[in-house]
């Protein structure tokens, strides 16, 4: 069966869909384009037949995106969402970070909260029956095609400090079913009068899908688990490693030494050189 065409308003694909399933990521600047290179390589190494779709905003230069073609990525230029001026002002970086400061980690300077809402464009990718979204600051460590069998909306819990966070989802990895009707309903709820989403897309998606299905934490292992909850860390079971807060490509970030094994692994996937056998990696020391 030839996949359908998705030419939703605000999307400009580089070529038609080649599969009816896709891994989708979002690139909004050169930093995340670099992250997407490591992610795309890691997905390709799993021998998946699914498409890799890179949604990218106009703020990303062509030369930053060019390396992604090596991995056969389907580039989809993406407009920002048609949101009100009031919404944009409430969710500007200075307001989000002032009203709901990040106290457990440090977001890098290139983090722009408003860009996060472009993830919702995934629901316009109606050429696909099911999509798995993965943030560009993550890598895939083994084949995860079984995620396409999960229902909408499925995500892993936001566990990185304590098990008390199991009730909160993390939107760095999720399973969704594209639908123009769902996308329209999202826009209506997203930009309701006075609406403010303190953790942007993450807060919105948990509100829009209150009965979300839980994925195993191994499908979105957050890097702080390495030192906060080492008893949860087992290289043999981790499928997706997500570098939340500080990014592995940042120079000398505050937790670089504590996360050195994870950073070294990310650089191996970026270069494609000396990618280790996970079975040879040591788990963190448990206190």
Secondary structure, 3 states (H helix, E strand, C coil): CCCCCCCCCCEEECCCCCCCEEEEEEECCHHHHHHHHHHHHHHHCCCCCCEEEEEECCCCCHHHHHHHHHHCCEEEEECCCCCCHHHHHHCCHHHHHHHCCCCCCCCCCCCCHHHHHHHHHHHHCCCCCEEEEECCCEEECCCCHHHHHCCCCEEEECCCCCHHHHHCEEEEEEEECCCHHHHHHHHHHHCCCCCCCCCCHHHHHHHHCCCCEEECHHHHEECCHHHHCHHHCCCCCCCEEECCCCCCCCCCCCCCCCCHHHHHHHHHHHHCCCCCCHHHCCCCCCC
